[in-house]
Structures are given as C-alpha cells and as structure tokens.
Amino acid sequence: RFSDNGLVTYMALPGDTITVNITDRDISSATQDLNVTAYASPTKTGDYQVLEVIQVATGEFSGQLRTSTNPIYAPPNDGVLLIEPDTDIVVTYIDRVPRLNQDARVRMAVKGVLETRAALLNDIATLAVNLTDTDIN
C-alpha cells in the first residue's frame, strides 16, 4: 500500500497473492491505470514484474501481484514473481508530482515450527512446547 508520503511494510507468505494499493490524490482524474514495478530483494534470478494497477476511485488504484517459490516462474515479467522465504518484495511507484520514487516493502515470512512432546518434570508428566520462529520481531 502506498500513501502520499509513506513507506508501508506488510508481511506475507511465499505463494500469496498480494494486493497493491496506491493513493495519489494529485494525479490527473483522466488517469485510468498506472504501472508499478515489483522485485524480490535479495534475488538470485533477477525476476521482476511490471504490474498494472487500475483506478478504483478518484486517485486510488489497485492491482494483484502473484508470487511463487516454483523456479518455473524465474523469467522476468511472466505474471508471477519468484520469491523465497525471508526476502522482501519491493514495489516501486514513480509519482510525477512531486517527482519522486516511492517504495513499499512486503516481507516474506518464514513459517514457524511448533513442536510438542511429552516430558517428565520432577517426576510429573508435562507437555513440552517448543516454538521456532526465525523472523519474529
């Protein structure tokens, strides 16, 4: 999501379809769609997508970005962004007035692991719980 002057960061899981929303209140009312560029950072393949976002209300635009971890989607601009867990998707919008580039980031989460097992603690039966989450803040 872009706002007039902000950097917004969200989290998603690899394989999610991400909604990109742009609000640009000073854009011409005749503008029906915009192009934004999305890429993974860091990336091993150089994949990127040019995404068309459509006007849904005056100065508000929306589009969908498909993601995948499947390497068949490595070619640039094939409709699906190849990503890996623990990377960022950077979406760049070029605002013409004032002239500046705006970036928004979507952090690709790493699925946590929850493990449970029976254990004895001071000869008392207990349940041991272990949570591993490498990207928890």
C-alpha positions in Angstrom: 0.0 0.0 0.0 1.3 3.4 -0.9 0.2 6.6 0.7 1.1 10.1 -0.5 4.3 10.3 1.5 4.8 7.0 3.3 6.7 3.7 3.3 4.5 0.9 4.3 5.6 -2.6 5.1 3.5 -5.7 5.4 4.2 -9.4 5.8 3.0 -12.3 3.6 3.8 -15.9 3.0 5.5 -17.2 -0.2 2.8 -18.1 -2.7 0.4 -15.4 -1.5 -1.3 -13.1 -4.0 -0.5 -9.6 -2.8 -2.8 -6.6 -3.3 -1.1 -3.4 -4.3 -3.0 -0.2 -3.5 -1.8 3.2 -4.4 -3.3 6.5 -3.3 -2.2 9.6 -5.3 -4.6 12.5 -4.6 -2.9 14.9 -7.0 -2.9 12.6 -10.1 -5.0 13.6 -13.1 -8.6 12.3 -13.0 -8.1 11.1 -16.6 -5.5 8.6 -15.5 -7.2 5.1 -15.5 -4.2 2.9 -14.7 -0.6 3.0 -13.6 2.3 0.7 -13.8 4.4 -0.2 -10.8 7.5 -2.5 -10.7 7.9 -5.3 -8.2 11.0 -7.3 -7.5 12.4 -9.6 -4.8 15.3 -8.4 -2.7 17.7 -10.1 -2.4 17.2 -12.2 -5.6 19.2 -14.9 -7.3 17.3 -14.7 -10.6 16.7 -11.0 -11.3 13.0 -11.7 -11.6 10.7 -8.6 -11.7 7.1 -7.9 -12.6 5.6 -4.8 -14.1 2.1 -4.6 -12.6 -0.8 -2.6 -13.9 -2.9 -1.1 -11.2 -6.4 0.1 -12.2 -8.2 3.2 -10.9 -10.9 2.1 -8.4 -11.8 5.6 -7.2 -10.5 9.1 -7.8 -6.8 9.0 -7.0 -7.0 5.3 -5.8 -5.6 2.4 -7.7 -5.4 -1.4 -7.1 -3.9 -4.5 -8.6 -2.8 -8.0 -7.7 0.7 -9.5 -7.6 1.0 -13.3 -7.8 4.0 -14.9 -6.0 5.5 -18.3 -6.1 8.6 -20.3 -4.9 8.4 -22.5 -8.0 11.5 -21.8 -10.2 9.5 -22.2 -13.4 8.5 -18.6 -12.7 12.0 -17.2 -12.8 11.7 -15.4 -16.2 11.2 -11.7 -15.7 7.7 -10.2 -16.2 5.9 -13.6 -16.7 3.0 -12.7 -14.5 4.3 -14.3 -11.3 7.1 -13.1 -9.0 9.6 -15.7 -7.9 10.4 -15.2 -4.3 11.9 -17.1 -1.4 11.1 -17.0 2.3 12.9 -14.3 4.3 13.2 -11.9 1.4 11.4 -8.6 0.7 9.2 -7.7 -2.2 9.9 -4.1 -3.2 7.1 -2.4 -5.1 8.1 0.9 -6.7 5.8 3.7 -7.9 7.0 6.7 -9.7 5.0 9.8 -8.6 5.1 12.5 -11.2 4.0 15.4 -8.8 6.1 15.8 -6.8 8.7 13.9 -8.8 9.9 11.1 -6.6 10.0 7.3 -6.4 8.1 5.6 -3.6 8.8 2.1 -2.4 6.7 -0.2 -0.3 8.0 -3.5 1.1 6.3 -6.8 1.7 8.4 -9.1 4.0 8.2 -12.8 3.0 7.7 -14.7 6.3 9.3 -18.0 7.2 6.8 -20.4 8.6 7.4 -21.2 12.2 7.7 -24.7 13.6 5.7 -25.7 16.7 6.9 -28.9 18.3 5.3 -30.7 21.3 6.4 -33.8 23.2 5.5 -35.5 26.5 8.1 -34.9 29.2 8.7 -35.5 32.9 9.5 -32.6 35.1 10.2 -33.5 38.7 8.5 -36.9 38.1 5.4 -35.1 36.9 4.0 -35.7 33.4 4.1 -32.4 31.4 3.8 -31.2 27.9 7.0 -29.6 26.5 6.3 -27.0 23.8 9.0 -25.5 21.5 8.3 -22.7 19.0 10.9 -21.8 16.4 10.2 -18.6 14.5 13.2 -17.1 12.8 11.5 -13.9 11.6 9.6 -12.9 14.7 10.2 -9.3 15.7 
